Amino acid sequence: MTTTSQKYQTIDRASLKAKIDKKEIFQLWNVLNKDNYKPESNIAGSKWVPVDGITEKLASEKIPSKTETVITYCAGPQCQSSRQAAEKLASMGYTNVFAYEGGVKDWSESGMPVVTL
C-alpha cells in the first residue's frame, strides 16, 4: 500500500492578509498559466510565475533558500494551479510552501484590493 502525504500546507485569506500586514518576508506567486492569467487581477506584492514554467532552475533563481516561505495562488478554489505549483516546489525540497486555494476569486470577493502587475 502506498500512502502519499501532502508536502505543502494551505493558507486562508485571513492568514495571508496577516502575513502581508505584518510585512513578513515571503514570496507570493500567481501561478496561472498564460491562457488564464489576468495582469489586472493580482494580490499586491505578488509575482507572476506560471505553473508550467516552474523548473528546478527557475525555482533556485527565484528562491535561493529552500526554507524561504512561498505562497502560490491562482484563480480560485476550482483552479488546480496553486496546488500543482505548491506540490512542484515541495517535491524540489522547499519546506515552507503554502497554497492559497481561495485565490483571486476569494481575495477580491472579500473586498481585498487587486493590483496590475
Summary of the structure (lengths in Angstrom):
residues: 117
radius of gyration: 13.5
end to end distance: 45.3
largest distance: 46.8
contacts: 339
relative contact order: 0.25
helix: 32%
strand: 19%
